[in-house]
């Protein structure tokens, strides 16, 4: 395994290595050149199996996966990557069908875009995901203060300085997006957070897509920290039980 026990390393655009897996040669080359102009280093693959092999060899900072890929589709590739790493994953769907979106997020993707996508939007989403990796809550750089940074909710503890989550004493491996979401809940226990509020705070930019991305990430969080820890408040949003 490469990073299953830890968060991916922080990286700036100038030093970030992206892996783009896209079977359409024109799109693949266009996106690669676009991202290189913005300072990213980009490796590419034309099918899912080659993409998986390159991922294992290069350990990229972020992956961009097309949904429709030969040999191993983007959903299957996303699942395989999640078995090995917490690196951010951005899915790309040509249609934006509900099934594609939900399947990608359930497989472990952090975000998705619908092709064709404006250059500025794609780059903004990539930068947002990379910022999530290096996120530190306010006061994280201050001197330690005896357990003041460790929040407890039943058998769940959240260390906001060490960026570590434990359940019943065992470390819980969360993706950067899942951790950001849990930190939002932990910062306001018992307070209902609307889906749009979570989109704005966690996804780090003006998100204009639907709120399924929030619902799917809440489902993933529940599976890791306990199904009853995050409560649904119908018609409003979610809250973390004290």
C-alpha positions as CSV (number, residue, x, y, z in Angstrom):
1,X,0.0,0.0,0.0
2,X,1.1,3.6,-0.6
3,X,-0.9,6.0,1.5
4,X,-3.8,4.1,3.1
5,X,-2.8,5.0,6.7
6,X,-2.0,8.6,6.1
7,X,-3.2,11.6,4.2
8,X,-1.5,12.3,0.8
9,X,1.4,14.8,1.0
10,X,0.6,18.4,0.4
11,X,1.6,19.8,-2.9
12,X,1.5,23.2,-4.7
13,X,0.5,23.5,-8.3
14,X,4.1,23.9,-9.3
15,X,5.1,20.6,-7.8
16,X,1.9,18.6,-8.2
17,X,2.0,15.5,-10.2
18,X,-1.4,14.6,-11.8
19,X,-2.4,11.3,-13.4
20,X,-5.0,11.7,-16.2
21,X,-6.7,8.5,-17.5
22,X,-8.7,9.3,-20.6
23,X,-9.2,7.0,-23.7
24,X,-10.0,9.8,-26.1
25,X,-6.6,10.9,-27.5
26,X,-7.7,14.4,-28.5
27,X,-9.3,15.1,-25.1
28,X,-6.3,13.5,-23.3
29,X,-3.7,15.6,-25.1
30,X,-5.8,18.8,-24.8
31,X,-6.3,18.4,-21.1
32,X,-2.7,17.5,-20.5
33,X,-1.4,20.6,-22.3
34,X,-3.9,22.8,-20.5
35,X,-2.8,21.5,-17.1
36,X,0.8,21.8,-18.0
37,X,0.3,25.4,-18.9
38,X,-1.0,25.9,-15.3
39,X,2.2,24.4,-13.9
40,X,1.2,20.9,-13.2
41,X,3.2,17.8,-14.1
42,X,0.9,15.4,-15.9
43,X,1.2,11.7,-16.7
44,X,-1.4,10.1,-19.0
45,X,-2.9,6.7,-19.7
46,X,-5.4,5.6,-22.3
47,X,-7.1,2.7,-20.4
48,X,-7.9,1.7,-16.9
49,X,-5.4,-1.1,-16.4
50,X,-2.5,1.0,-17.7
51,X,-3.7,3.8,-15.4
52,X,-3.7,1.5,-12.4
53,X,-0.1,0.4,-13.2
54,X,1.0,4.0,-13.7
55,X,-0.6,4.9,-10.4
56,X,1.3,2.2,-8.6
57,X,4.6,3.3,-10.2
58,X,4.3,7.1,-9.9
59,X,2.2,7.7,-6.8
60,X,0.5,10.9,-8.1
61,X,-0.9,13.7,-6.0
62,X,-4.2,13.6,-7.7
63,X,-6.0,11.5,-10.3
64,X,-8.4,12.5,-13.1
65,X,-10.4,9.5,-14.3
66,X,-12.8,9.3,-17.2
67,X,-15.8,7.1,-16.4
68,X,-15.8,5.3,-19.8
69,X,-12.5,3.5,-20.1
70,X,-11.5,0.3,-21.9
71,X,-10.2,-2.8,-20.0
72,X,-11.1,-1.3,-16.6
73,X,-13.6,1.5,-16.4
74,X,-13.2,4.6,-14.3
75,X,-15.5,3.4,-11.6
76,X,-13.5,0.1,-11.2
77,X,-10.2,2.0,-11.3
78,X,-11.4,4.4,-8.6
79,X,-12.3,1.4,-6.4
80,X,-8.9,-0.2,-7.0
81,X,-7.1,3.1,-6.2
82,X,-9.1,3.5,-3.0
83,X,-7.8,0.2,-1.8
84,X,-4.3,1.6,-2.0
85,X,-4.5,5.3,-1.4
86,X,-6.3,8.4,-0.1
87,X,-5.1,10.5,-2.9
88,X,-7.8,12.9,-4.3
89,X,-9.8,11.6,-7.2
90,X,-11.7,13.8,-9.7
91,X,-14.1,11.8,-12.0
92,X,-14.9,13.0,-15.5
93,X,-18.3,12.1,-17.0
94,X,-19.2,12.8,-20.6
95,X,-22.9,12.7,-19.8
96,X,-23.3,13.7,-16.2
97,X,-25.8,10.9,-15.8
98,X,-27.0,10.4,-12.2
99,X,-25.8,6.8,-12.3
100,X,-22.3,7.9,-13.4
101,X,-22.1,10.5,-10.7
102,X,-23.4,8.4,-7.9
103,X,-21.3,5.4,-8.9
104,X,-18.2,7.5,-9.0
105,X,-18.8,9.0,-5.6
106,X,-19.7,5.7,-4.0
107,X,-16.5,4.2,-5.4
108,X,-14.5,6.8,-3.5
109,X,-14.2,9.8,-5.8
110,X,-13.9,13.2,-4.1
111,X,-15.5,15.3,-6.9
112,X,-16.7,15.1,-10.5
113,X,-17.0,17.3,-13.6
114,X,-19.1,16.9,-16.7
115,X,-17.3,17.0,-20.1
116,X,-16.9,19.3,-21.9
117,X,-15.7,21.4,-19.0
118,X,-14.4,25.0,-19.0
119,X,-10.7,25.2,-18.4
120,X,-11.1,27.6,-15.5
121,X,-13.6,25.3,-13.8
122,X,-11.4,22.2,-14.2
123,X,-8.3,23.9,-12.8
124,X,-10.3,25.4,-9.9
125,X,-11.7,21.9,-9.0
126,X,-8.2,20.4,-9.1
127,X,-6.7,23.2,-7.0
128,X,-9.6,22.9,-4.5
129,X,-8.8,19.2,-4.1
130,X,-5.1,19.9,-3.6
131,X,-5.8,22.5,-1.0
132,X,-7.9,20.0,0.9
133,X,-4.9,17.8,1.3
134,X,-2.9,20.6,2.9
135,X,-5.8,22.0,4.9
136,X,-5.1,22.9,8.6
137,X,-7.8,24.2,10.9
138,X,-7.3,27.5,12.6
139,X,-4.7,27.3,15.4
140,X,-3.2,24.1,14.1
141,X,0.2,25.6,14.1
142,X,0.0,26.9,17.7
143,X,1.7,25.3,20.6
144,X,0.0,22.1,21.9
145,X,-2.4,22.6,24.8
146,X,-3.1,19.4,26.6
147,X,-5.8,17.6,24.7
148,X,-7.5,20.9,23.8
149,X,-7.3,19.9,20.1
150,X,-8.9,16.4,20.7
151,X,-12.6,16.4,20.4
152,X,-14.6,13.3,21.6
153,X,-18.0,12.1,20.5
154,X,-18.7,8.8,22.1
155,X,-16.1,6.3,20.9
156,X,-15.0,8.8,18.2
157,X,-12.1,11.2,18.7
158,X,-11.0,13.9,16.3
159,X,-7.5,15.3,16.8
160,X,-7.7,18.7,14.9
161,X,-4.0,19.4,15.3
162,X,-2.7,15.9,14.4
163,X,-5.5,15.5,11.8
164,X,-6.1,12.1,13.1
165,X,-9.5,10.3,13.7
166,X,-9.9,7.3,15.9
167,X,-12.9,5.1,16.6
168,X,-12.7,2.9,19.7
169,X,-9.0,3.6,19.7
170,X,-8.4,2.5,16.1
171,X,-7.2,5.0,13.5
172,X,-9.8,5.7,10.8
173,X,-8.4,6.3,7.3
174,X,-10.3,9.2,5.8
175,X,-9.8,10.9,2.4
176,X,-9.0,14.6,2.6
177,X,-12.6,15.4,1.6
178,X,-14.1,13.1,4.3
179,X,-11.7,14.6,6.9
180,X,-12.7,18.2,5.9
181,X,-16.4,17.3,6.2
182,X,-15.9,15.6,9.6
183,X,-14.0,18.7,10.9
184,X,-16.9,20.9,9.9
185,X,-19.3,18.7,11.8
186,X,-16.9,18.4,14.8
187,X,-16.6,22.2,14.9
188,X,-20.3,22.6,15.4
189,X,-21.6,19.5,17.2
190,X,-25.4,19.3,17.5
191,X,-25.8,22.1,14.9
192,X,-27.6,21.3,11.7
193,X,-25.4,22.1,8.7
194,X,-27.2,22.5,5.4
195,X,-26.0,20.8,2.3
196,X,-25.2,24.1,0.6
197,X,-23.2,25.1,3.6
198,X,-21.2,22.0,3.5
199,X,-20.6,22.4,-0.2
200,X,-19.3,25.9,0.3
201,X,-17.0,25.0,3.2
202,X,-15.8,21.6,2.2
203,X,-15.6,21.9,-1.6
204,X,-13.8,25.2,-1.2
205,X,-15.3,27.1,-4.1
206,X,-18.7,28.1,-5.6
207,X,-20.2,24.7,-6.4
208,X,-23.1,24.8,-8.8
209,X,-23.7,21.1,-9.1
210,X,-26.3,19.1,-7.2
211,X,-26.0,18.1,-3.5
212,X,-25.6,14.4,-4.1
213,X,-21.9,14.9,-3.6
214,X,-22.6,15.8,0.0
215,X,-25.1,12.9,0.6
216,X,-22.6,10.4,-0.8
217,X,-19.8,11.6,1.3
218,X,-22.0,11.5,4.4
219,X,-22.8,7.9,3.6
220,X,-19.1,7.2,3.3
221,X,-18.4,8.9,6.6
222,X,-21.1,7.0,8.4
223,X,-19.6,3.7,7.2
224,X,-16.3,4.6,8.7
225,X,-17.2,6.4,12.0
226,X,-20.5,4.8,12.8
227,X,-23.9,4.8,11.1
228,X,-25.7,6.7,13.9
229,X,-23.0,9.4,14.5
230,X,-24.2,11.8,11.8
231,X,-27.9,12.4,12.0
232,X,-30.1,13.4,9.0
233,X,-32.5,16.3,9.7
234,X,-35.0,16.0,6.9
235,X,-35.5,19.1,4.8
236,X,-32.4,20.8,6.3
237,X,-29.2,18.8,6.3
238,X,-27.0,16.9,8.8
239,X,-25.6,17.2,12.3
240,X,-23.0,15.4,14.4
241,X,-24.5,13.9,17.5
242,X,-22.7,15.1,20.7
